[in-house]
Structure formats: C-alpha cells, structure tokens
Amino acid sequence: MSDEGLYPFLKWTAIVLVAAFVGWSFYDTFVAQRAPGDTAYFEGNTLFKDGHYERALAKYEEALAQAPDHFAARRGKARTLLQLERHEEALAVYDEVIEEEPDFAAAYANRGILYDRMGRYRQAIADYERALRLEPELAEGPNWLVRFLRLQPEKPPTIDERARYLRAELQKPEDERLLRVPEVDAEQRPYEQ
C-alpha cells in the first residue's frame, strides 16, 4: 500500500473503531439488561483489579444487598476479604460459596490460598488438590494475557506447585521446614472466575 493510500485507510479504520466503541458503550449503558446487583458487582471487580480492596468490598456488599443470592458477588467478597487479610471473615464466605457450588474449582483454590496464608497447610493442600481434580487447567496458573493485564511479567507459583512444595516441606522434621517465603507467597493471587 502506498503512503497516499495509507492515511485514508488509517483514518477510516480509526473512525470505524471509535464508532464501534461508542455504539458498544451506548448499548452497555442504556440497552443491556442487568440483573439486580450486577452493576455494583462489575464496579467491585474493577476496583478489585485496581487494588482498591476496601472500595471493592463495599461494592460487593452493595451487590449482595440488592441481590442476596448473587453468587459472583459473594465470590468477589471472599477474594477481597482474603486480600484484606480478614481471614476468618473470608473463610466464612468461602465456606458459603463452596456449600452453594461444591464443584466450583476456583473456590477451593482460593480457600486453599487462604488456608495457606493462615498457616493451615494440610487444609490448604487438601483444597488445592480438590481444585485440581475439579479443574486440572488450574495447574497451569494464569496465562500470559492475564499476567500481562495484571502487570505480572513472571509466572507466579501455581496451586499445583505450591501443593507439591508444601507436601515436601511437611515431610521434613519440623525444625527444617520452610513453609513461608513472604516475597514469593505475596505473588500468589486469588483466582477470578
């Protein structure tokens, strides 16, 4: 394509993309039907991804006030409580989530992360293993796109790697175990599904 033809092509491509974005935004704002609690839930997700956990928690609770059975908002609340290190509250919510959806692998993975952070390693291993049985793909961890969007260039430890590590450490005599490495442990983020 010549330089003379490139400019009009790029101009029209930009116009079409802007028009598509405006159309989608209009549809999403004014036309799309949302269930009660969905708007607050989506706002909570955005705040969670941006690391604003207190505000995300408020949005998830708002979603649950509008729709007490909003399963995704309950999961979001549990993930947020985990990040806020409000472990006992997070555990209670994860237990509710698992009772409601006993085959939801990410809930077991996240409760395993919670148990891990609480120092309840055998329970963490059990939940990691249950999550991997339900959804073996969790062993791969976040894909490159998820890591890119999280600004996470290095692949964090997966629940499979963590379970294997914990099993190996728990086989050692108690005074030789290294169960926590705060810098590495901090890289393990809850699963969002």
mmCIF file of the C-alpha atoms, coordinates in Angstrom:
data_MODEL
# 
_entry.id   MODEL 
# 
loop_
_atom_site.group_PDB 
_atom_site.id 
_atom_site.type_symbol 
_atom_site.label_atom_id 
_atom_site.label_alt_id 
_atom_site.label_comp_id 
_atom_site.label_asym_id 
_atom_site.label_entity_id 
_atom_site.label_seq_id 
_atom_site.pdbx_PDB_ins_code 
_atom_site.Cartn_x 
_atom_site.Cartn_y 
_atom_site.Cartn_z 
_atom_site.occupancy 
_atom_site.B_iso_or_equiv 
_atom_site.pdbx_formal_charge 
_atom_site.auth_seq_id 
_atom_site.auth_comp_id 
_atom_site.auth_asym_id 
_atom_site.auth_atom_id 
_atom_site.pdbx_PDB_model_num 
ATOM 1   C CA . MET A 1 1   ? 0.000   0.000   0.000  1.00 0.00 ? 1   MET A CA 1 
ATOM 2   C CA . SER A 1 2   ? 1.381   3.407   -0.926 1.00 0.00 ? 2   SER A CA 1 
ATOM 3   C CA . ASP A 1 3   ? 1.824   6.248   1.542  1.00 0.00 ? 3   ASP A CA 1 
ATOM 4   C CA . GLU A 1 4   ? -1.038  8.082   -0.196 1.00 0.00 ? 4   GLU A CA 1 
ATOM 5   C CA . GLY A 1 5   ? -3.414  5.176   0.430  1.00 0.00 ? 5   GLY A CA 1 
ATOM 6   C CA . LEU A 1 6   ? -2.226  4.504   3.971  1.00 0.00 ? 6   LEU A CA 1 
ATOM 7   C CA . TYR A 1 7   ? -3.525  7.727   5.515  1.00 0.00 ? 7   TYR A CA 1 
ATOM 8   C CA . PRO A 1 8   ? -7.155  7.327   4.324  1.00 0.00 ? 8   PRO A CA 1 
ATOM 9   C CA . PHE A 1 9   ? -7.099  3.676   5.386  1.00 0.00 ? 9   PHE A CA 1 
ATOM 10  C CA . LEU A 1 10  ? -5.878  4.539   8.886  1.00 0.00 ? 10  LEU A CA 1 
ATOM 11  C CA . LYS A 1 11  ? -8.332  7.445   9.148  1.00 0.00 ? 11  LYS A CA 1 
ATOM 12  C CA . TRP A 1 12  ? -11.348 5.266   8.256  1.00 0.00 ? 12  TRP A CA 1 
ATOM 13  C CA . THR A 1 13  ? -10.134 2.465   10.486 1.00 0.00 ? 13  THR A CA 1 
ATOM 14  C CA . ALA A 1 14  ? -9.944  4.905   13.401 1.00 0.00 ? 14  ALA A CA 1 
ATOM 15  C CA . ILE A 1 15  ? -13.423 6.267   12.628 1.00 0.00 ? 15  ILE A CA 1 
ATOM 16  C CA . VAL A 1 16  ? -14.921 2.769   12.492 1.00 0.00 ? 16  VAL A CA 1 
ATOM 17  C CA . LEU A 1 17  ? -13.242 1.750   15.761 1.00 0.00 ? 17  LEU A CA 1 
ATOM 18  C CA . VAL A 1 18  ? -14.428 4.903   17.560 1.00 0.00 ? 18  VAL A CA 1 
ATOM 19  C CA . ALA A 1 19  ? -17.973 4.421   16.219 1.00 0.00 ? 19  ALA A CA 1 
ATOM 20  C CA . ALA A 1 20  ? -17.950 0.781   17.342 1.00 0.00 ? 20  ALA A CA 1 
ATOM 21  C CA . PHE A 1 21  ? -16.747 1.763   20.815 1.00 0.00 ? 21  PHE A CA 1 
ATOM 22  C CA . VAL A 1 22  ? -19.381 4.498   21.157 1.00 0.00 ? 22  VAL A CA 1 
ATOM 23  C CA . GLY A 1 23  ? -22.085 2.098   19.962 1.00 0.00 ? 23  GLY A CA 1 
ATOM 24  C CA . TRP A 1 24  ? -20.998 -0.600  22.387 1.00 0.00 ? 24  TRP A CA 1 
ATOM 25  C CA . SER A 1 25  ? -20.812 1.913   25.257 1.00 0.00 ? 25  SER A CA 1 
ATOM 26  C CA . PHE A 1 26  ? -24.328 3.164   24.474 1.00 0.00 ? 26  PHE A CA 1 
ATOM 27  C CA . TYR A 1 27  ? -25.666 -0.386  24.342 1.00 0.00 ? 27  TYR A CA 1 
ATOM 28  C CA . ASP A 1 28  ? -23.891 -1.398  27.528 1.00 0.00 ? 28  ASP A CA 1 
ATOM 29  C CA . THR A 1 29  ? -25.108 1.678   29.423 1.00 0.00 ? 29  THR A CA 1 
ATOM 30  C CA . PHE A 1 30  ? -28.678 2.107   28.192 1.00 0.00 ? 30  PHE A CA 1 
ATOM 31  C CA . VAL A 1 31  ? -29.893 -1.072  26.486 1.00 0.00 ? 31  VAL A CA 1 
ATOM 32  C CA . ALA A 1 32  ? -28.284 -4.120  28.101 1.00 0.00 ? 32  ALA A CA 1 
ATOM 33  C CA . GLN A 1 33  ? -30.427 -5.724  30.771 1.00 0.00 ? 33  GLN A CA 1 
ATOM 34  C CA . ARG A 1 34  ? -28.653 -6.292  34.047 1.00 0.00 ? 34  ARG A CA 1 
ATOM 35  C CA . ALA A 1 35  ? -29.847 -8.343  36.954 1.00 0.00 ? 35  ALA A CA 1 
ATOM 36  C CA . PRO A 1 36  ? -30.078 -6.655  40.362 1.00 0.00 ? 36  PRO A CA 1 
ATOM 37  C CA . GLY A 1 37  ? -26.612 -6.279  41.842 1.00 0.00 ? 37  GLY A CA 1 
ATOM 38  C CA . ASP A 1 38  ? -24.741 -6.693  38.555 1.00 0.00 ? 38  ASP A CA 1 
ATOM 39  C CA . THR A 1 39  ? -23.692 -3.052  38.205 1.00 0.00 ? 39  THR A CA 1 
ATOM 40  C CA . ALA A 1 40  ? -22.257 -2.933  41.728 1.00 0.00 ? 40  ALA A CA 1 
ATOM 41  C CA . TYR A 1 41  ? -20.608 -6.324  41.148 1.00 0.00 ? 41  TYR A CA 1 
ATOM 42  C CA . PHE A 1 42  ? -18.872 -5.145  37.954 1.00 0.00 ? 42  PHE A CA 1 
ATOM 43  C CA . GLU A 1 43  ? -17.742 -1.957  39.693 1.00 0.00 ? 43  GLU A CA 1 
ATOM 44  C CA . GLY A 1 44  ? -16.371 -4.110  42.519 1.00 0.00 ? 44  GLY A CA 1 
ATOM 45  C CA . ASN A 1 45  ? -14.420 -6.210  40.024 1.00 0.00 ? 45  ASN A CA 1 
ATOM 46  C CA . THR A 1 46  ? -12.841 -3.106  38.512 1.00 0.00 ? 46  THR A CA 1 
ATOM 47  C CA . LEU A 1 47  ? -11.888 -1.789  41.942 1.00 0.00 ? 47  LEU A CA 1 
ATOM 48  C CA . PHE A 1 48  ? -10.508 -5.204  42.940 1.00 0.00 ? 48  PHE A CA 1 
ATOM 49  C CA . LYS A 1 49  ? -8.333  -5.410  39.831 1.00 0.00 ? 49  LYS A CA 1 
ATOM 50  C CA . ASP A 1 50  ? -7.034  -1.908  40.561 1.00 0.00 ? 50  ASP A CA 1 
ATOM 51  C CA . GLY A 1 51  ? -6.116  -2.922  44.116 1.00 0.00 ? 51  GLY A CA 1 
ATOM 52  C CA . HIS A 1 52  ? -8.772  -0.780  45.849 1.00 0.00 ? 52  HIS A CA 1 
ATOM 53  C CA . TYR A 1 53  ? -9.905  -3.597  48.107 1.00 0.00 ? 53  TYR A CA 1 
ATOM 54  C CA . GLU A 1 54  ? -11.894 -1.626  50.705 1.00 0.00 ? 54  GLU A CA 1 
ATOM 55  C CA . ARG A 1 55  ? -13.928 0.074   47.978 1.00 0.00 ? 55  ARG A CA 1 
ATOM 56  C CA . ALA A 1 56  ? -14.324 -3.221  46.105 1.00 0.00 ? 56  ALA A CA 1 
ATOM 57  C CA . LEU A 1 57  ? -15.654 -4.848  49.270 1.00 0.00 ? 57  LEU A CA 1 
ATOM 58  C CA . ALA A 1 58  ? -18.226 -2.064  49.636 1.00 0.00 ? 58  ALA A CA 1 
ATOM 59  C CA . LYS A 1 59  ? -19.401 -2.651  46.045 1.00 0.00 ? 59  LYS A CA 1 
ATOM 60  C CA . TYR A 1 60  ? -19.663 -6.424  46.519 1.00 0.00 ? 60  TYR A CA 1 
ATOM 61  C CA . GLU A 1 61  ? -21.675 -5.844  49.692 1.00 0.00 ? 61  GLU A CA 1 
ATOM 62  C CA . GLU A 1 62  ? -23.884 -3.387  47.790 1.00 0.00 ? 62  GLU A CA 1 
ATOM 63  C CA . ALA A 1 63  ? -24.472 -6.042  45.128 1.00 0.00 ? 63  ALA A CA 1 
ATOM 64  C CA . LEU A 1 64  ? -25.363 -8.587  47.820 1.00 0.00 ? 64  LEU A CA 1 
ATOM 65  C CA . ALA A 1 65  ? -27.748 -6.104  49.464 1.00 0.00 ? 65  ALA A CA 1 
ATOM 66  C CA . GLN A 1 66  ? -29.531 -5.730  46.097 1.00 0.00 ? 66  GLN A CA 1 
ATOM 67  C CA . ALA A 1 67  ? -29.434 -9.468  45.334 1.00 0.00 ? 67  ALA A CA 1 
ATOM 68  C CA . PRO A 1 68  ? -28.570 -11.666 48.346 1.00 0.00 ? 68  PRO A CA 1 
ATOM 69  C CA . ASP A 1 69  ? -28.165 -14.721 46.104 1.00 0.00 ? 69  ASP A CA 1 
ATOM 70  C CA . HIS A 1 70  ? -25.644 -13.020 43.763 1.00 0.00 ? 70  HIS A CA 1 
ATOM 71  C CA . PHE A 1 71  ? -23.104 -15.849 43.676 1.00 0.00 ? 71  PHE A CA 1 
ATOM 72  C CA . ALA A 1 72  ? -20.417 -13.925 41.787 1.00 0.00 ? 72  ALA A CA 1 
ATOM 73  C CA . ALA A 1 73  ? -20.608 -11.018 44.264 1.00 0.00 ? 73  ALA A CA 1 
ATOM 74  C CA . ARG A 1 74  ? -20.190 -13.465 47.154 1.00 0.00 ? 74  ARG A CA 1 
ATOM 75  C CA . ARG A 1 75  ? -17.070 -14.883 45.482 1.00 0.00 ? 75  ARG A CA 1 
ATOM 76  C CA . GLY A 1 76  ? -15.774 -11.351 44.917 1.00 0.00 ? 76  GLY A CA 1 
ATOM 77  C CA . LYS A 1 77  ? -16.370 -10.522 48.564 1.00 0.00 ? 77  LYS A CA 1 
ATOM 78  C CA . ALA A 1 78  ? -14.423 -13.608 49.656 1.00 0.00 ? 78  ALA A CA 1 
ATOM 79  C CA . ARG A 1 79  ? -11.484 -12.772 47.339 1.00 0.00 ? 79  ARG A CA 1 
ATOM 80  C CA . THR A 1 80  ? -11.441 -9.212  48.638 1.00 0.00 ? 80  THR A CA 1 
ATOM 81  C CA . LEU A 1 81  ? -11.517 -10.264 52.292 1.00 0.00 ? 81  LEU A CA 1 
ATOM 82  C CA . LEU A 1 82  ? -8.598  -12.580 51.507 1.00 0.00 ? 82  LEU A CA 1 
ATOM 83  C CA . GLN A 1 83  ? -6.607  -9.684  50.051 1.00 0.00 ? 83  GLN A CA 1 
ATOM 84  C CA . LEU A 1 84  ? -7.507  -7.507  53.052 1.00 0.00 ? 84  LEU A CA 1 
ATOM 85  C CA . GLU A 1 85  ? -6.167  -10.267 55.334 1.00 0.00 ? 85  GLU A CA 1 
ATOM 86  C CA . ARG A 1 86  ? -9.527  -10.557 57.082 1.00 0.00 ? 86  ARG A CA 1 
ATOM 87  C CA . HIS A 1 87  ? -9.007  -14.289 57.130 1.00 0.00 ? 87  HIS A CA 1 
ATOM 88  C CA . GLU A 1 88  ? -11.802 -15.527 59.400 1.00 0.00 ? 88  GLU A CA 1 
ATOM 89  C CA . GLU A 1 89  ? -14.407 -13.494 57.504 1.00 0.00 ? 89  GLU A CA 1 
ATOM 90  C CA . ALA A 1 90  ? -13.025 -14.708 54.177 1.00 0.00 ? 90  ALA A CA 1 
ATOM 91  C CA . LEU A 1 91  ? -13.139 -18.304 55.385 1.00 0.00 ? 91  LEU A CA 1 
ATOM 92  C CA . ALA A 1 92  ? -16.801 -17.991 56.373 1.00 0.00 ? 92  ALA A CA 1 
ATOM 93  C CA . VAL A 1 93  ? -17.689 -16.600 52.935 1.00 0.00 ? 93  VAL A CA 1 
ATOM 94  C CA . TYR A 1 94  ? -15.635 -19.242 51.089 1.00 0.00 ? 94  TYR A CA 1 
ATOM 95  C CA . ASP A 1 95  ? -17.409 -21.930 53.096 1.00 0.00 ? 95  ASP A CA 1 
ATOM 96  C CA . GLU A 1 96  ? -20.762 -20.464 51.963 1.00 0.00 ? 96  GLU A CA 1 
ATOM 97  C CA . VAL A 1 97  ? -19.589 -20.339 48.344 1.00 0.00 ? 97  VAL A CA 1 
ATOM 98  C CA . ILE A 1 98  ? -18.403 -23.950 48.440 1.00 0.00 ? 98  ILE A CA 1 
ATOM 99  C CA . GLU A 1 99  ? -21.610 -25.107 50.119 1.00 0.00 ? 99  GLU A CA 1 
ATOM 100 C CA . GLU A 1 100 ? -23.628 -23.380 47.390 1.00 0.00 ? 100 GLU A CA 1 
ATOM 101 C CA . GLU A 1 101 ? -21.432 -24.580 44.484 1.00 0.00 ? 101 GLU A CA 1 
ATOM 102 C CA . PRO A 1 102 ? -19.468 -27.654 45.626 1.00 0.00 ? 102 PRO A CA 1 
ATOM 103 C CA . ASP A 1 103 ? -17.996 -28.247 42.152 1.00 0.00 ? 103 ASP A CA 1 
ATOM 104 C CA . PHE A 1 104 ? -16.580 -24.734 41.660 1.00 0.00 ? 104 PHE A CA 1 
ATOM 105 C CA . ALA A 1 105 ? -12.817 -25.318 41.471 1.00 0.00 ? 105 ALA A CA 1 
ATOM 106 C CA . ALA A 1 106 ? -11.685 -21.705 41.885 1.00 0.00 ? 106 ALA A CA 1 
ATOM 107 C CA . ALA A 1 107 ? -13.408 -21.504 45.276 1.00 0.00 ? 107 ALA A CA 1 
ATOM 108 C CA . TYR A 1 108 ? -11.342 -24.453 46.528 1.00 0.00 ? 108 TYR A CA 1 
ATOM 109 C CA . ALA A 1 109 ? -8.176  -22.946 45.040 1.00 0.00 ? 109 ALA A CA 1 
ATOM 110 C CA . ASN A 1 110 ? -8.844  -19.629 46.759 1.00 0.00 ? 110 ASN A CA 1 
ATOM 111 C CA . ARG A 1 111 ? -9.797  -21.218 50.071 1.00 0.00 ? 111 ARG A CA 1 
ATOM 112 C CA . GLY A 1 112 ? -6.553  -23.189 49.773 1.00 0.00 ? 112 GLY A CA 1 
ATOM 113 C CA . ILE A 1 113 ? -4.638  -19.925 49.354 1.00 0.00 ? 113 ILE A CA 1 
ATOM 114 C CA . LEU A 1 114 ? -6.461  -18.607 52.413 1.00 0.00 ? 114 LEU A CA 1 
ATOM 115 C CA . TYR A 1 115 ? -5.609  -21.682 54.491 1.00 0.00 ? 115 TYR A CA 1 
ATOM 116 C CA . ASP A 1 116 ? -2.021  -21.370 53.275 1.00 0.00 ? 116 ASP A CA 1 
ATOM 117 C CA . ARG A 1 117 ? -1.822  -17.760 54.469 1.00 0.00 ? 117 ARG A CA 1 
ATOM 118 C CA . MET A 1 118 ? -3.386  -18.777 57.787 1.00 0.00 ? 118 MET A CA 1 
ATOM 119 C CA . GLY A 1 119 ? -0.698  -21.432 58.299 1.00 0.00 ? 119 GLY A CA 1 
ATOM 120 C CA . ARG A 1 120 ? -3.196  -24.290 57.974 1.00 0.00 ? 120 ARG A CA 1 
ATOM 121 C CA . TYR A 1 121 ? -1.073  -26.104 55.424 1.00 0.00 ? 121 TYR A CA 1 
ATOM 122 C CA . ARG A 1 122 ? -2.694  -29.540 55.407 1.00 0.00 ? 122 ARG A CA 1 
ATOM 123 C CA . GLN A 1 123 ? -6.099  -27.972 54.769 1.00 0.00 ? 123 GLN A CA 1 
ATOM 124 C CA . ALA A 1 124 ? -4.511  -25.838 52.044 1.00 0.00 ? 124 ALA A CA 1 
ATOM 125 C CA . ILE A 1 125 ? -3.107  -28.932 50.340 1.00 0.00 ? 125 ILE A CA 1 
ATOM 126 C CA . ALA A 1 126 ? -6.496  -30.672 50.525 1.00 0.00 ? 126 ALA A CA 1 
ATOM 127 C CA . ASP A 1 127 ? -8.232  -27.694 48.892 1.00 0.00 ? 127 ASP A CA 1 
ATOM 128 C CA . TYR A 1 128 ? -5.521  -27.299 46.248 1.00 0.00 ? 128 TYR A CA 1 
ATOM 129 C CA . GLU A 1 129 ? -5.862  -30.981 45.358 1.00 0.00 ? 129 GLU A CA 1 
ATOM 130 C CA . ARG A 1 130 ? -9.671  -30.764 45.233 1.00 0.00 ? 130 ARG A CA 1 
ATOM 131 C CA . ALA A 1 131 ? -9.469  -27.725 42.935 1.00 0.00 ? 131 ALA A CA 1 
ATOM 132 C CA . LEU A 1 132 ? -7.047  -29.534 40.627 1.00 0.00 ? 132 LEU A CA 1 
ATOM 133 C CA . ARG A 1 133 ? -9.277  -32.618 40.471 1.00 0.00 ? 133 ARG A CA 1 
ATOM 134 C CA . LEU A 1 134 ? -12.260 -30.448 39.547 1.00 0.00 ? 134 LEU A CA 1 
ATOM 135 C CA . GLU A 1 135 ? -10.360 -28.324 37.032 1.00 0.00 ? 135 GLU A CA 1 
ATOM 136 C CA . PRO A 1 136 ? -6.913  -29.655 36.021 1.00 0.00 ? 136 PRO A CA 1 
ATOM 137 C CA . GLU A 1 137 ? -6.218  -26.492 33.961 1.00 0.00 ? 137 GLU A CA 1 
ATOM 138 C CA . LEU A 1 138 ? -5.673  -24.597 37.221 1.00 0.00 ? 138 LEU A CA 1 
ATOM 139 C CA . ALA A 1 139 ? -2.286  -26.342 37.405 1.00 0.00 ? 139 ALA A CA 1 
ATOM 140 C CA . GLU A 1 140 ? -1.129  -24.079 34.566 1.00 0.00 ? 140 GLU A CA 1 
ATOM 141 C CA . GLY A 1 141 ? -1.768  -20.870 36.517 1.00 0.00 ? 141 GLY A CA 1 
ATOM 142 C CA . PRO A 1 142 ? -2.670  -17.585 34.855 1.00 0.00 ? 142 PRO A CA 1 
ATOM 143 C CA . ASN A 1 143 ? -1.972  -17.399 31.124 1.00 0.00 ? 143 ASN A CA 1 
ATOM 144 C CA . TRP A 1 144 ? 0.239   -14.752 29.548 1.00 0.00 ? 144 TRP A CA 1 
ATOM 145 C CA . LEU A 1 145 ? -2.677  -12.393 28.819 1.00 0.00 ? 145 LEU A CA 1 
ATOM 146 C CA . VAL A 1 146 ? -3.897  -12.409 32.423 1.00 0.00 ? 146 VAL A CA 1 
ATOM 147 C CA . ARG A 1 147 ? -0.341  -11.820 33.643 1.00 0.00 ? 147 ARG A CA 1 
ATOM 148 C CA . PHE A 1 148 ? 0.072   -9.005  31.097 1.00 0.00 ? 148 PHE A CA 1 
ATOM 149 C CA . LEU A 1 149 ? -3.128  -7.308  32.269 1.00 0.00 ? 149 LEU A CA 1 
ATOM 150 C CA . ARG A 1 150 ? -2.003  -7.667  35.895 1.00 0.00 ? 150 ARG A CA 1 
ATOM 151 C CA . LEU A 1 151 ? 1.440   -6.266  35.028 1.00 0.00 ? 151 LEU A CA 1 
ATOM 152 C CA . GLN A 1 152 ? 2.896   -9.557  36.234 1.00 0.00 ? 152 GLN A CA 1 
ATOM 153 C CA . PRO A 1 153 ? 5.761   -10.478 33.876 1.00 0.00 ? 153 PRO A CA 1 
ATOM 154 C CA . GLU A 1 154 ? 6.918   -13.508 35.857 1.00 0.00 ? 154 GLU A CA 1 
ATOM 155 C CA . LYS A 1 155 ? 4.665   -16.510 36.180 1.00 0.00 ? 155 LYS A CA 1 
ATOM 156 C CA . PRO A 1 156 ? 3.567   -16.738 39.835 1.00 0.00 ? 156 PRO A CA 1 
ATOM 157 C CA . PRO A 1 157 ? 3.607   -20.066 41.652 1.00 0.00 ? 157 PRO A CA 1 
ATOM 158 C CA . THR A 1 158 ? 0.583   -22.193 40.791 1.00 0.00 ? 158 THR A CA 1 
ATOM 159 C CA . ILE A 1 159 ? -1.538  -24.063 43.296 1.00 0.00 ? 159 ILE A CA 1 
ATOM 160 C CA . ASP A 1 160 ? -0.107  -27.315 41.932 1.00 0.00 ? 160 ASP A CA 1 
ATOM 161 C CA . GLU A 1 161 ? 3.458   -26.131 42.557 1.00 0.00 ? 161 GLU A CA 1 
ATOM 162 C CA . ARG A 1 162 ? 2.500   -24.812 45.982 1.00 0.00 ? 162 ARG A CA 1 
ATOM 163 C CA . ALA A 1 163 ? 0.790   -28.080 46.976 1.00 0.00 ? 163 ALA A CA 1 
ATOM 164 C CA . ARG A 1 164 ? 3.850   -30.098 45.910 1.00 0.00 ? 164 ARG A CA 1 
ATOM 165 C CA . TYR A 1 165 ? 6.144   -27.729 47.805 1.00 0.00 ? 165 TYR A CA 1 
ATOM 166 C CA . LEU A 1 166 ? 4.038   -27.898 50.971 1.00 0.00 ? 166 LEU A CA 1 
ATOM 167 C CA . ARG A 1 167 ? 3.838   -31.701 50.832 1.00 0.00 ? 167 ARG A CA 1 
ATOM 168 C CA . ALA A 1 168 ? 7.628   -31.911 50.513 1.00 0.00 ? 168 ALA A CA 1 
ATOM 169 C CA . GLU A 1 169 ? 8.213   -29.449 53.371 1.00 0.00 ? 169 GLU A CA 1 
ATOM 170 C CA . LEU A 1 170 ? 5.746   -31.209 55.662 1.00 0.00 ? 170 LEU A CA 1 
ATOM 171 C CA . GLN A 1 171 ? 7.724   -34.446 55.188 1.00 0.00 ? 171 GLN A CA 1 
ATOM 172 C CA . LYS A 1 172 ? 10.781  -32.806 56.769 1.00 0.00 ? 172 LYS A CA 1 
ATOM 173 C CA . PRO A 1 173 ? 11.425  -32.573 60.502 1.00 0.00 ? 173 PRO A CA 1 
ATOM 174 C CA . GLU A 1 174 ? 9.595   -29.578 61.942 1.00 0.00 ? 174 GLU A CA 1 
ATOM 175 C CA . ASP A 1 175 ? 12.758  -27.564 62.638 1.00 0.00 ? 175 ASP A CA 1 
ATOM 176 C CA . GLU A 1 176 ? 13.896  -27.912 58.990 1.00 0.00 ? 176 GLU A CA 1 
ATOM 177 C CA . ARG A 1 177 ? 10.648  -26.804 57.330 1.00 0.00 ? 177 ARG A CA 1 
ATOM 178 C CA . LEU A 1 178 ? 10.392  -23.596 55.345 1.00 0.00 ? 178 LEU A CA 1 
ATOM 179 C CA . LEU A 1 179 ? 6.672   -23.136 54.804 1.00 0.00 ? 179 LEU A CA 1 
ATOM 180 C CA . ARG A 1 180 ? 6.556   -19.389 54.254 1.00 0.00 ? 180 ARG A CA 1 
ATOM 181 C CA . VAL A 1 181 ? 8.555   -17.164 51.949 1.00 0.00 ? 181 VAL A CA 1 
ATOM 182 C CA . PRO A 1 182 ? 6.680   -13.855 52.195 1.00 0.00 ? 182 PRO A CA 1 
ATOM 183 C CA . GLU A 1 183 ? 8.065   -12.381 48.949 1.00 0.00 ? 183 GLU A CA 1 
ATOM 184 C CA . VAL A 1 184 ? 7.031   -15.454 46.948 1.00 0.00 ? 184 VAL A CA 1 
ATOM 185 C CA . ASP A 1 185 ? 3.781   -16.048 48.832 1.00 0.00 ? 185 ASP A CA 1 
ATOM 186 C CA . ALA A 1 186 ? 2.652   -12.475 48.144 1.00 0.00 ? 186 ALA A CA 1 
ATOM 187 C CA . GLU A 1 187 ? 2.743   -13.169 44.397 1.00 0.00 ? 187 GLU A CA 1 
ATOM 188 C CA . GLN A 1 188 ? 0.010   -15.803 44.669 1.00 0.00 ? 188 GLN A CA 1 
ATOM 189 C CA . ARG A 1 189 ? -3.239  -14.068 43.805 1.00 0.00 ? 189 ARG A CA 1 
ATOM 190 C CA . PRO A 1 190 ? -6.765  -15.389 44.141 1.00 0.00 ? 190 PRO A CA 1 
ATOM 191 C CA . TYR A 1 191 ? -8.382  -16.943 41.097 1.00 0.00 ? 191 TYR A CA 1 
ATOM 192 C CA . GLU A 1 192 ? -11.079 -14.871 39.413 1.00 0.00 ? 192 GLU A CA 1 
ATOM 193 C CA . GLN A 1 193 ? -13.690 -16.840 37.539 1.00 0.00 ? 193 GLN A CA 1 
# 
